[in-house]
């Protein structure tokens, strides 16, 4: 260093090393230089936030529950976070969540197999019975599930957990439903129901995007409620991006478990 600056920075007379006046001036200059460099790095960091990709698994319900607008707003406020959304059946999304292929999931709370997961409720809904307009009970204001115990049921194939919830709802009314068919597409179910091939149990808000010609949607008595939730396992440390999204969504709900 002395060769670089061309002056002695230390006095080597005797057995003890002493800093020279030039050395003290150089040390002060070095401290200021390091401090200024740190300040520049802090300013650059503040102006250039971290970038991250957040993988989210979801069942195909974002638009029906208005979640797509919330996610778009989040991305506008956090352009450094890229949301990568993967849509699939509930069971597949849960497997991806457990395998850490996605960090967060949007699922029906009723589809969770146990209490290993934390949930933040994002929306609520009610199960409704869907039948053709020619059905004898089509004109009723509301219906009882047991009134349809002799019917063929055509269900949306959302995984075994959804089927189990239908069985449990019917069991509370004292019967086991006859499942005629399961389909993966809502419009297929509605087509069969409109043709009088059977009835179906669906979530009310999921029907808003479909043509309900020749279809009657009946409220159940007693009502059977359900919820959509943001889900992640207990004990899993969330990345800054995932924590930011969870905090953002909490502003709309505040209901967590």
Backbone bond lengths (Angstrom), bond angles and torsions (degrees), N, CA, C in turn:
res aa  C-N    CA-C-N  psi(-1)  N-CA   C-N-CA  omega(-1)  CA-C   N-CA-C  phi
1 X - - - 1.462 - - 1.537 110.67 -
2 X 1.359 115.57 -39.56 1.459 119.13 177.69 1.518 110.54 -62.62
3 X 1.341 117.65 -37.56 1.462 120.74 176.69 1.518 110.71 -62.37
4 X 1.358 117.19 -36.72 1.459 121.27 -179.48 1.525 111.01 -65.18
5 X 1.360 117.09 -46.45 1.475 120.10 -174.88 1.522 112.42 -88.41
6 X 1.346 117.29 -19.05 1.461 121.15 174.56 1.511 115.33 81.62
7 X 1.330 118.23 12.67 1.480 122.04 177.03 1.515 108.19 -137.46
8 X 1.374 117.38 153.84 1.470 119.18 177.13 1.522 111.65 -72.27
9 X 1.315 115.72 131.79 1.469 121.68 178.93 1.527 111.85 -99.27
10 X 1.315 116.69 -17.47 1.463 121.81 -179.41 1.525 109.95 -132.34
11 X 1.316 115.81 143.02 1.468 122.99 173.97 1.517 107.37 -93.72
12 X 1.327 116.72 116.29 1.451 121.50 -176.31 1.533 112.56 -100.60
13 X 1.332 118.18 16.45 1.460 121.37 178.40 1.527 109.86 -67.80
14 X 1.279 117.84 131.58 1.449 122.04 -179.11 1.511 111.44 78.44
15 X 1.330 115.23 -162.57 1.470 121.49 -174.89 1.527 112.08 -92.92
16 X 1.338 117.99 -7.75 1.467 121.66 -178.83 1.521 110.13 -110.10
17 X 1.340 114.93 139.43 1.475 121.14 -179.45 1.527 108.25 -91.88
18 X 1.348 117.11 126.26 1.460 122.15 178.79 1.525 109.61 -120.68
19 X 1.334 116.10 142.52 1.462 120.22 176.62 1.526 109.10 -77.86
20 X 1.307 115.96 141.03 1.463 120.62 179.32 1.526 110.12 -87.42
21 X 1.345 115.64 172.05 1.469 119.98 176.15 1.524 110.40 -60.29
22 X 1.338 115.73 -41.21 1.474 119.36 176.76 1.525 110.40 -63.06
23 X 1.347 116.11 -37.78 1.460 119.93 178.97 1.521 111.71 -63.45
24 X 1.369 116.54 -40.74 1.468 119.76 178.59 1.522 111.07 -65.39
25 X 1.342 116.50 -39.92 1.472 119.39 176.89 1.534 110.98 -63.17
26 X 1.331 115.48 -40.61 1.463 119.77 -179.62 1.539 110.74 -66.91
27 X 1.361 117.05 -39.65 1.469 121.03 179.03 1.525 111.06 -62.23
28 X 1.334 116.38 -41.79 1.457 119.77 178.48 1.531 110.98 -64.15
29 X 1.329 115.53 -42.09 1.466 119.92 176.69 1.532 110.95 -61.38
30 X 1.344 116.76 -40.57 1.464 120.84 -179.44 1.524 111.00 -65.57
31 X 1.356 115.85 -41.14 1.475 118.66 179.08 1.529 110.58 -61.90
32 X 1.319 116.97 -43.18 1.466 120.31 179.72 1.529 111.01 -64.60
33 X 1.319 115.86 -39.31 1.474 119.91 -179.51 1.520 111.05 -63.99
34 X 1.355 116.65 -46.08 1.469 120.57 179.39 1.522 110.46 -63.88
35 X 1.341 117.38 -41.78 1.464 120.70 179.64 1.521 111.24 -62.67
36 X 1.347 116.30 -42.59 1.468 119.67 179.06 1.530 111.41 -65.55
37 X 1.319 116.37 -37.96 1.471 119.79 178.72 1.527 110.48 -64.04
38 X 1.349 116.47 -42.04 1.470 119.90 178.10 1.527 111.13 -62.62
39 X 1.325 116.21 -39.89 1.467 120.20 -179.71 1.523 110.65 -64.24
40 X 1.343 116.53 -41.34 1.472 120.20 178.48 1.522 110.68 -62.59
41 X 1.335 117.33 -43.47 1.463 120.75 179.92 1.521 111.52 -63.08
42 X 1.360 116.53 -39.19 1.472 119.29 178.33 1.522 110.77 -64.35
43 X 1.323 116.73 -42.25 1.466 119.63 179.76 1.513 111.36 -64.50
44 X 1.316 116.72 -41.39 1.465 120.01 178.28 1.515 110.89 -64.17
45 X 1.332 116.86 -40.02 1.470 120.49 179.92 1.518 110.76 -65.02
46 X 1.349 117.10 -39.91 1.468 120.91 -179.83 1.518 111.22 -65.61
47 X 1.331 116.40 -34.53 1.462 119.60 -177.80 1.518 112.73 -85.69
48 X 1.303 117.18 -15.99 1.470 121.52 -178.84 1.527 108.78 -127.64
49 X 1.363 118.15 84.51 1.464 120.15 -178.16 1.530 110.76 -63.22
50 X 1.324 113.58 165.42 1.458 119.21 176.90 1.525 110.26 -61.68
51 X 1.304 116.76 154.93 1.456 121.36 173.85 1.523 108.48 -112.55
52 X 1.320 115.16 145.32 1.463 118.75 -176.77 1.516 109.75 -154.81
53 X 1.327 115.78 152.78 1.462 122.79 171.91 1.523 107.80 -110.84
54 X 1.323 116.37 126.60 1.460 122.01 -179.47 1.522 108.83 -110.62
55 X 1.327 116.52 115.41 1.468 121.67 179.58 1.526 109.88 -87.55
56 X 1.329 115.19 125.81 1.471 121.60 -178.49 1.520 108.98 -127.44
57 X 1.317 117.56 127.09 1.454 122.21 174.13 1.518 109.64 -95.87
58 X 1.319 117.12 139.98 1.462 119.34 -177.83 1.526 111.34 -148.60
59 X 1.310 115.57 144.62 1.454 119.49 167.05 1.529 106.87 -74.83
60 X 1.341 119.16 156.72 1.476 120.65 -172.04 1.529 113.46 -76.42
61 X 1.341 116.24 72.30 1.466 120.53 -177.59 1.533 112.23 -133.88
62 X 1.326 118.31 7.79 1.464 119.78 -171.22 1.527 112.81 -59.25
63 X 1.332 117.80 -46.83 1.457 119.76 -176.60 1.524 111.97 -71.27
64 X 1.353 117.63 -36.49 1.466 120.42 -178.34 1.531 112.28 -62.91
65 X 1.311 117.19 -29.68 1.465 120.59 -178.42 1.531 112.10 -106.70
66 X 1.330 117.16 12.44 1.450 121.19 176.92 1.513 114.45 69.38
67 X 1.330 116.97 16.66 1.463 119.87 -176.81 1.523 111.90 -76.33
68 X 1.331 117.11 -25.60 1.471 118.96 -179.28 1.523 111.31 -62.71
69 X 1.339 117.46 -36.47 1.467 119.68 179.82 1.524 110.93 -69.08
70 X 1.330 117.06 -36.31 1.469 119.82 177.84 1.525 110.92 -66.18
71 X 1.331 116.55 -40.38 1.459 119.86 179.38 1.530 110.91 -67.54
72 X 1.325 116.88 -38.28 1.465 119.98 177.40 1.523 110.97 -64.70
73 X 1.334 116.90 -40.82 1.470 120.77 177.11 1.522 110.86 -62.87
74 X 1.336 116.14 -41.17 1.466 120.14 178.37 1.522 110.48 -60.49
75 X 1.330 117.09 -43.56 1.464 119.74 -178.92 1.532 111.77 -67.14
76 X 1.337 116.52 -34.04 1.463 119.20 176.74 1.528 111.00 -64.59
77 X 1.333 116.23 -37.91 1.463 120.94 -179.87 1.523 112.10 -80.13
78 X 1.321 117.23 -20.81 1.469 121.79 -177.28 1.534 109.69 -131.84
79 X 1.327 117.51 68.91 1.474 120.16 -176.00 1.525 113.57 -64.41
80 X 1.336 117.13 -16.23 1.467 120.16 179.57 1.524 112.19 -81.27
81 X 1.358 117.36 -5.91 1.464 121.10 178.86 1.523 108.96 -109.43
82 X 1.316 116.35 118.28 1.459 122.08 178.06 1.520 109.33 -95.57
83 X 1.338 116.95 120.89 1.456 121.14 178.66 1.525 109.44 -89.70
84 X 1.309 116.01 123.74 1.462 122.02 177.09 1.529 107.44 -109.71
85 X 1.338 116.60 105.83 1.466 122.46 -174.49 1.525 110.39 -97.24
86 X 1.345 115.39 132.80 1.459 122.04 178.44 1.523 107.94 -121.93
87 X 1.343 117.36 118.42 1.465 121.70 179.61 1.523 110.59 -97.78
88 X 1.345 115.22 137.07 1.461 119.70 177.19 1.526 108.13 -167.53
89 X 1.339 115.63 179.96 1.463 121.21 175.66 1.532 109.22 -67.51
90 X 1.332 114.40 155.26 1.456 120.33 -175.70 1.514 114.53 -54.77
91 X 1.329 117.06 -42.71 1.459 120.34 -177.95 1.530 111.23 -64.73
92 X 1.336 116.65 -38.18 1.462 120.20 179.28 1.526 110.71 -68.28
93 X 1.330 116.05 -41.91 1.460 120.00 179.05 1.523 110.38 -62.68
94 X 1.325 117.30 -39.71 1.462 120.38 179.25 1.517 111.13 -64.64
95 X 1.329 116.54 -39.56 1.466 119.74 177.09 1.532 110.86 -64.37
96 X 1.317 116.88 -39.13 1.464 120.21 177.74 1.527 111.04 -65.46
97 X 1.336 115.90 -37.74 1.461 119.72 178.50 1.522 110.82 -65.96
98 X 1.328 117.08 -45.62 1.467 121.19 179.46 1.528 110.97 -64.26
99 X 1.343 117.11 -34.52 1.454 121.42 -179.58 1.515 113.70 -86.11
100 X 1.353 116.73 5.14 1.469 123.41 178.08 1.521 112.85 61.78
101 X 1.345 117.00 26.26 1.464 120.82 172.39 1.521 110.28 -79.09
102 X 1.336 116.41 -26.80 1.464 122.44 169.77 1.527 106.82 -126.65
103 X 1.332 115.33 151.74 1.476 118.67 -177.33 1.518 111.97 -93.51
104 X 1.330 116.31 -31.92 1.456 122.52 178.48 1.521 108.64 -129.86
105 X 1.337 116.06 157.93 1.466 119.92 178.68 1.517 109.73 -139.41
106 X 1.325 115.80 149.40 1.463 122.65 172.40 1.520 106.58 -111.25
107 X 1.326 115.76 111.79 1.462 121.72 -173.19 1.518 110.08 -139.37
108 X 1.335 115.28 165.87 1.455 119.83 168.86 1.528 108.50 -74.92
109 X 1.329 116.14 130.78 1.462 119.80 -178.60 1.523 110.79 -58.77
110 X 1.324 117.27 -33.06 1.466 120.93 -178.65 1.522 112.56 -69.37
111 X 1.349 117.28 -15.40 1.457 120.18 -178.07 1.528 112.46 -86.28
112 X 1.334 117.22 -6.74 1.462 119.70 -178.89 1.524 109.57 -75.61
113 X 1.330 117.70 130.56 1.468 120.29 -173.21 1.519 114.91 -73.92
114 X 1.348 118.00 -23.09 1.465 120.39 -176.68 1.522 109.16 -160.69
115 X 1.345 115.62 -167.09 1.461 120.90 -176.14 1.526 113.08 -96.12
116 X 1.336 117.03 26.44 1.466 119.80 178.76 1.521 112.18 -77.34
117 X 1.341 117.62 -3.71 1.446 120.49 -170.49 1.527 111.79 -120.62
118 X 1.320 114.76 144.66 1.456 121.25 169.25 1.521 108.21 -89.82
119 X 1.320 116.79 145.64 1.460 119.71 -179.75 1.521 110.69 -133.10
120 X 1.319 114.58 147.00 1.456 122.58 171.81 1.523 106.43 -124.63
121 X 1.319 116.92 112.66 1.461 120.99 -176.30 1.525 110.83 -65.87
122 X 1.327 116.29 126.58 1.461 122.38 -178.34 1.522 112.73 -107.21
123 X 1.323 117.58 -18.88 1.456 121.19 -179.39 1.519 110.74 -175.89
124 X 1.307 116.50 154.01 1.465 121.72 178.71 1.529 109.59 -119.69
125 X 1.323 115.49 159.71 1.458 120.79 -175.93 1.523 108.50 -156.01
126 X 1.321 115.77 173.65 1.465 121.16 177.54 1.527 109.41 -129.20
127 X 1.318 114.96 144.04 1.457 121.01 173.66 1.525 108.22 -75.58
128 X 1.328 115.95 134.29 1.471 120.42 178.31 1.522 109.24 -126.58
129 X 1.318 115.54 157.01 1.454 120.57 175.77 1.525 108.49 -97.84
130 X 1.327 116.04 132.93 1.457 122.11 -178.92 1.523 108.82 -113.89
131 X 1.339 116.29 127.37 1.465 120.82 179.90 1.523 109.34 -140.09
132 X 1.313 116.67 170.70 1.466 120.55 178.41 1.528 109.37 -77.46
133 X 1.324 115.91 158.70 1.462 120.28 -179.25 1.526 112.18 -70.59
134 X 1.322 117.11 -11.81 1.466 120.42 177.59 1.533 111.62 -92.45
135 X 1.304 117.40 -0.72 1.465 120.60 -179.68 1.525 110.01 -67.99
136 X 1.331 118.44 143.02 1.466 121.30 -178.55 1.522 114.17 -57.28
137 X 1.327 118.04 -27.47 1.460 120.87 -178.94 1.525 112.86 -100.02
138 X 1.330 117.12 11.40 1.464 120.69 -175.68 1.520 112.58 -64.63
139 X 1.304 117.78 -27.14 1.463 120.69 -177.26 1.524 112.82 -87.23
140 X 1.310 119.24 -7.24 1.470 122.18 -178.45 1.520 110.56 -69.85
141 X 1.332 116.43 141.49 1.461 121.33 -179.99 1.528 110.75 -65.29
142 X 1.320 116.60 -43.24 1.458 122.28 174.26 1.520 108.33 -146.58
143 X 1.293 116.61 158.42 1.465 120.43 -173.84 1.522 109.98 -129.87
144 X 1.323 114.89 161.82 1.455 122.06 173.74 1.527 108.21 -101.30
145 X 1.290 116.40 139.88 1.462 120.54 -177.61 1.525 111.07 -58.81
146 X 1.331 116.48 -36.56 1.462 119.21 -178.04 1.529 112.62 -66.02
147 X 1.346 116.66 -18.00 1.466 119.38 176.94 1.530 111.94 -65.66
148 X 1.329 116.71 -14.67 1.453 121.12 -175.58 1.525 112.21 -113.34
149 X 1.319 117.08 20.97 1.460 119.57 -175.58 1.521 113.72 -66.68
150 X 1.325 117.59 -19.32 1.464 120.43 177.87 1.530 112.44 -94.13
151 X 1.322 117.20 2.13 1.460 120.90 -175.06 1.535 111.50 -86.19
152 X 1.334 114.41 159.26 1.464 120.91 167.61 1.526 108.17 -86.10
153 X 1.329 116.18 132.57 1.462 120.89 179.58 1.523 110.08 -102.99
154 X 1.323 115.17 135.68 1.458 122.31 175.61 1.524 106.22 -116.34
155 X 1.325 116.30 113.68 1.461 120.26 -170.75 1.519 112.62 -110.93
156 X 1.331 113.83 154.59 1.456 121.00 172.17 1.522 108.12 -77.07
157 X 1.318 116.01 128.47 1.469 120.94 -178.40 1.522 109.09 -79.69
158 X 1.343 115.28 86.14 1.459 121.34 -179.20 1.518 111.13 -106.09
159 X 1.319 117.25 12.94 1.455 119.78 -178.82 1.519 111.01 108.75
160 X 1.321 115.74 164.34 1.453 121.38 -175.04 1.525 112.28 -64.53
161 X 1.341 117.10 -31.21 1.464 119.14 -178.84 1.519 111.95 -64.16
162 X 1.354 116.55 -38.02 1.461 118.90 177.09 1.519 110.64 -67.93
163 X 1.335 117.14 -42.42 1.463 120.52 177.34 1.526 110.75 -59.65
164 X 1.340 116.13 -41.40 1.459 119.96 178.67 1.524 111.53 -61.85
165 X 1.348 116.17 -38.41 1.467 118.75 179.76 1.521 111.29 -65.63
166 X 1.345 116.81 -34.45 1.472 120.33 176.13 1.525 110.25 -67.14
167 X 1.334 116.62 -44.94 1.467 120.40 178.01 1.526 111.02 -59.24
168 X 1.333 116.57 -42.76 1.464 119.93 -178.79 1.525 111.12 -65.97
169 X 1.350 116.75 -39.40 1.463 119.99 178.76 1.525 110.85 -63.44
170 X 1.332 116.30 -41.88 1.470 119.77 178.58 1.526 111.04 -69.81
171 X 1.333 116.54 -37.55 1.469 120.17 179.76 1.521 111.07 -61.33
172 X 1.331 117.11 -35.66 1.470 119.90 177.96 1.522 111.46 -64.88
173 X 1.347 115.65 -23.30 1.470 120.15 177.96 1.524 111.53 -95.96
174 X 1.327 116.57 3.75 1.455 120.39 172.00 1.514 116.63 90.38
175 X 1.333 118.75 21.05 1.461 118.71 178.00 1.525 110.14 -148.82
176 X 1.324 114.93 163.03 1.472 121.82 175.53 1.525 107.42 -106.65
177 X 1.333 119.04 126.37 1.465 120.44 -176.44 1.526 111.62 -72.85
178 X 1.322 114.95 147.03 1.459 119.50 173.34 1.526 108.09 -93.53
179 X 1.337 116.33 108.83 1.462 121.22 -179.33 1.526 108.60 -85.67
180 X 1.318 116.36 108.23 1.470 120.74 -179.13 1.522 111.58 -76.45
181 X 1.331 115.66 -40.77 1.460 119.00 -174.03 1.523 109.39 -160.62
182 X 1.339 116.33 151.67 1.466 122.22 170.93 1.520 108.19 -122.64
183 X 1.322 115.23 137.81 1.463 120.87 177.73 1.523 109.61 -128.69
184 X 1.324 115.62 153.51 1.455 119.95 -179.71 1.523 112.38 -89.43
185 X 1.325 117.30 -14.47 1.465 120.41 -177.62 1.525 110.47 -113.43
186 X 1.336 114.24 132.88 1.457 120.58 -177.88 1.524 112.14 -61.85
187 X 1.344 116.83 -40.89 1.467 118.98 -176.50 1.529 112.04 -64.83
188 X 1.336 117.24 -29.02 1.467 120.35 176.66 1.520 110.24 -66.80
189 X 1.321 116.09 -43.98 1.464 120.61 178.01 1.521 110.35 -60.90
190 X 1.326 116.64 -46.53 1.464 119.89 -178.16 1.526 111.40 -63.80
191 X 1.333 116.53 -35.04 1.462 119.42 176.94 1.525 111.73 -63.67
192 X 1.321 117.15 -44.14 1.460 120.97 178.92 1.526 110.99 -65.71
193 X 1.336 115.92 -42.08 1.467 119.40 -179.78 1.527 110.38 -64.73
194 X 1.338 117.62 -43.80 1.462 121.02 179.70 1.520 111.61 -60.49
195 X 1.349 116.11 -31.15 1.464 120.70 179.36 1.522 112.28 -81.51
196 X 1.331 117.69 -0.69 1.457 121.11 177.84 1.513 114.45 81.52
197 X 1.332 117.01 18.63 1.468 120.16 -177.83 1.521 113.01 -80.56
198 X 1.320 117.62 -7.18 1.450 121.14 -178.97 1.517 110.19 162.10
199 X 1.327 115.81 -173.96 1.468 121.54 177.78 1.526 107.68 -120.36
200 X 1.323 115.42 169.74 1.458 118.67 179.89 1.517 110.64 -141.93
201 X 1.320 116.07 157.48 1.459 123.26 171.77 1.525 107.46 -113.69
202 X 1.331 115.15 120.51 1.459 121.16 -176.64 1.520 109.42 -137.47
203 X 1.322 116.05 163.41 1.454 119.96 176.34 1.530 108.75 -82.29
204 X 1.320 116.54 134.45 1.459 122.11 -170.17 1.534 113.25 -57.95
205 X 1.332 117.30 -45.89 1.467 119.45 -175.48 1.520 112.31 -68.59
206 X 1.322 117.22 -24.00 1.463 119.73 -179.98 1.529 112.07 -70.56
207 X 1.320 116.74 -15.04 1.466 120.53 -177.64 1.523 112.49 -85.35
208 X 1.340 116.98 -11.15 1.463 119.60 -172.00 1.529 113.46 -64.25
209 X 1.315 117.76 -24.02 1.467 120.41 -176.14 1.527 113.36 -91.45
210 X 1.347 117.58 5.38 1.469 119.23 -172.03 1.520 111.89 -119.33
211 X 1.324 114.31 154.88 1.459 122.07 175.29 1.528 108.72 -75.55
212 X 1.308 116.14 118.35 1.472 120.86 -176.28 1.527 111.76 -103.82
213 X 1.316 116.83 31.56 1.459 120.32 177.24 1.523 109.71 -62.54
214 X 1.331 115.27 132.99 1.475 123.64 -178.68 1.531 112.62 64.71
215 X 1.337 116.05 21.28 1.466 122.01 -179.64 1.529 109.46 -121.03
216 X 1.313 116.94 139.50 1.461 122.62 171.96 1.526 108.81 -115.27
217 X 1.311 115.91 133.80 1.469 122.30 177.88 1.522 107.82 -108.84
218 X 1.321 115.97 118.06 1.461 120.70 -172.74 1.528 110.62 -112.59
219 X 1.332 115.96 131.25 1.458 120.80 174.28 1.525 109.14 -72.83
220 X 1.318 115.53 142.32 1.460 121.27 -178.87 1.521 111.30 -93.54
221 X 1.300 115.53 145.09 1.461 121.75 173.37 1.529 108.70 -127.38
222 X 1.335 118.61 118.65 1.467 126.26 0.05 1.522 111.85 -73.09
223 X 1.341 115.67 157.74 1.457 120.84 -178.00 1.533 111.04 -69.04
224 X 1.325 115.97 146.73 1.467 122.26 176.69 1.525 107.16 -119.74
225 X 1.329 115.62 110.25 1.464 120.97 -174.92 1.521 111.78 -95.54
226 X 1.319 115.03 159.62 1.458 121.79 175.61 1.514 109.25 -149.36
227 X 1.319 117.00 170.19 1.453 120.02 -179.26 1.520 110.82 -143.95
228 X 1.326 113.91 153.17 1.462 123.12 172.79 1.522 106.83 -102.36
229 X 1.333 116.74 136.55 1.459 119.19 -174.36 1.524 111.98 -138.01
230 X 1.325 115.38 151.31 1.455 122.16 166.88 1.526 106.88 -82.87
231 X 1.321 117.15 128.63 1.466 121.53 -168.71 1.521 111.03 -127.29
232 X 1.333 116.01 138.91 1.475 121.84 169.35 1.523 108.04 -155.52
233 X 1.326 118.54 152.25 1.459 121.44 -174.50 1.526 113.04 -67.53
234 X 1.338 116.07 145.57 1.461 121.23 171.71 1.521 109.04 -57.87
235 X 1.313 115.92 142.11 1.454 120.45 174.05 1.510 115.28 82.19
236 X 1.333 118.59 -5.97 1.461 120.32 178.95 1.524 109.76 -87.13
237 X 1.333 115.24 127.11 1.466 120.13 178.86 1.521 109.24 -74.73
238 X 1.333 116.54 125.49 1.459 120.65 -179.61 1.529 110.41 -84.22
239 X 1.321 115.43 141.08 1.456 120.62 174.52 1.530 108.80 -66.52
240 X 1.340 118.50 162.25 1.475 119.79 177.12 1.527 112.66 -55.21
241 X 1.335 117.63 -37.59 1.470 120.56 179.96 1.522 111.15 -66.12
242 X 1.338 117.00 -44.88 1.465 121.24 179.90 1.525 110.44 -66.17
243 X 1.317 116.99 -40.94 1.462 120.61 178.73 1.529 110.90 -64.18
244 X 1.330 116.82 -36.83 1.464 120.85 178.73 1.525 110.97 -65.59
245 X 1.328 117.40 -42.34 1.465 120.32 179.00 1.524 110.84 -66.60
246 X 1.320 116.90 -43.24 1.459 119.02 178.92 1.530 110.65 -60.05
247 X 1.332 117.19 -45.30 1.461 121.05 179.48 1.525 111.09 -61.90
248 X 1.335 116.61 -40.02 1.462 120.97 178.70 1.523 110.96 -62.42
249 X 1.339 116.97 -45.65 1.466 120.54 -178.08 1.526 112.06 -70.45
250 X 1.324 117.03 -26.98 1.465 119.86 177.83 1.521 111.66 -62.66
251 X 1.326 117.00 -26.39 1.459 120.12 178.39 1.527 112.06 -64.14
252 X 1.343 117.17 -21.97 1.463 121.19 -179.09 1.529 112.04 -93.30
253 X 1.329 117.41 -16.92 1.456 118.77 -172.79 1.518 113.20 -128.69
254 X 1.330 116.77 -66.12 1.455 120.83 -175.90 1.502 113.20 78.95
255 X 1.351 117.83 5.90 1.457 121.02 -179.70 1.517 108.46 -104.56
256 X 1.311 117.48 110.88 1.459 119.49 178.55 1.504 110.69 -136.43
257 X 1.344 113.82 167.84 1.458 119.93 -178.93 1.498 108.56 -133.82
